[in-house]
């Protein structure tokens, strides 16, 4: 039972990496196939759609991965010139802004997804329901919120342990 829980925890901790890595592999594989097929004189627009949607979904889950590892690009001009307390407050403000933005993406993403489920549309060439692609926005935004909170809790617990020991 412990091994199963460890496996589930490992999977959840590496979810964004697994999804993004798989999709980027698919994107580059189809990109290579697309190049070769054009060279032969046989171009499929289906490959282009798979490349576009795969890259988009990998990017969405990559944002969550960056939140998990605090890997976003930011301007350090202000934070490098202030003390640790102000830096901490600015980090909290940034986390709150990220969470609010992600909540907006979740809301509008769900509105669009529900609309596409109620009034079905397919992606023309792939013949896949459009809501399958649209639901990736609220899913990845939800993961971003979880990862921002997870990162902040990790930083706070590390600071607390550092002060105690």
N, C-alpha and C positions, 0 to 999 in steps of 0.2 A: 504494500500500500504506500509506503514511503517513497519507493522508486517512482510510482505513478505520479504522486504529488510533485516530486522533484522534476519529472519530465514535463508536467503541465506548467510548473513555474518557469522552467528553462524556456519552454516554447513561448510563454507570454513575455518573458524578458527579451526574447530575440525575435518577436513577431514582425516588427518593421524591417529588420535586417533580412529575414527570410523572404518576405513578400517583395521587398525592393530588389533584392539580389536575383530572385527568380524572374521577376518582370524585366529587369535589365538584361538578363541572359536571353530571354525571349525576344526583347526588342532588338538586340544586336544580332541574334540569329536570323530574325526576319529581315533585318536591314541588309545583312550579307546575302540572303536569298534574293532580296529585291534587287540588289546591285547586279548579281549574276544573271537574274532573269531579264533585266533590262539590257544587259550586254548581249544576251542571246537573242533579244528582240521580242521578248514576251513579258510584258509588264502587267502586274496585277495590282489594282488599287486596294484590294483587300489587305495586302501586306502593309500599305501605307496607313490604313486605319488601325491595324493591330499595333504598328509602331507608335502611332500618335497616342492612342489610349493607354497602351502599356507604359509609355514614358510618363504620361500624366499621372497615372495611378502610382507609379514608383516614386514620383516627385512628392505626391501627397503623403505617402507613408515615410518618405525621407525627411519631411518636415517634423514628423513625430519623433523620428530617430534623433534628429538634431536637438529637439527639446529634451529628450532623455539624457543626452550626453553634454548638454549645454554647449552645443557646437554651432550656434548661429553666429553669423557675422554681425558685429556691433561696433559702434564708434566708441572707442575707449578714451576719447579726449576728456570727457567730464569725469568718468569713473577713475581715471588714473591720477586725477588731481584732488580727490577728496579722500577723507578718512574712511576706515572700514565700516563705521556705523552708517554713514551716508551712502556708501557703496551698497551696503546690505539693503537699505531702504529703497534705493533705485532699482535693485534687482527684484525686490518684492513688487514695486510698481510695474516693472516690465512683465513680471509673471502675471499680474492681474490684467494688464492690457492684452497679453497673449490669450489668457483664458476668456476674456470678454469677446475678443475677436473670434476665437474658436467657437464660442457659444453662438455667435451670429452666423458663422458658417454652418453649424449644425442645424440651426433653425431654418435658414433659407435652403440648405441642402435637402432637409426633410420635406419642406414645402414643395420643392421641385420634384423630388422623388415620388411623393404621394400623388402629385399631379400626373406624373408619367405612369404610375400604376393605375390610376383611375381612367386616364385617357391614353391607352397604350400606343406607344410609338416604337418602331424598331430602328436601329441604326441601319441605314439603307443597304450597305454592301455586306456587312457581317450578319445581318438578320438576327441581331441580338436585341432583346428589349433594352431601351435606353435607360430605364431605371437601374439596371445592374451597374452601369457606369456611374450614374448620378449618386447612387447610395455610397460610393466610395468616399465622397466628400464628408458626409457626417460621420462615417466610421473613422476615417483618419483624423478628423478634428476631435472626436471623442478621445481617441488615443493620445492626441497631442495634449489635451487637458490632463489626462491621467499621467502622462510623462512629465509635464511641468510640475505637477504636485509631487510626483515621486522624486524628481530631482531636488526640489526645495526641501522635502523631508529628509533626504539623504544629506544635503548640505547642513541643515540644522542639527541633525543628530551627530554629524562629524564635528561640528563646532562645539556642541555640548560635551562630547567626549574629550575634545581637546582642552576645554576649560576645566573639566573635572580631573583629568590626568595630567 
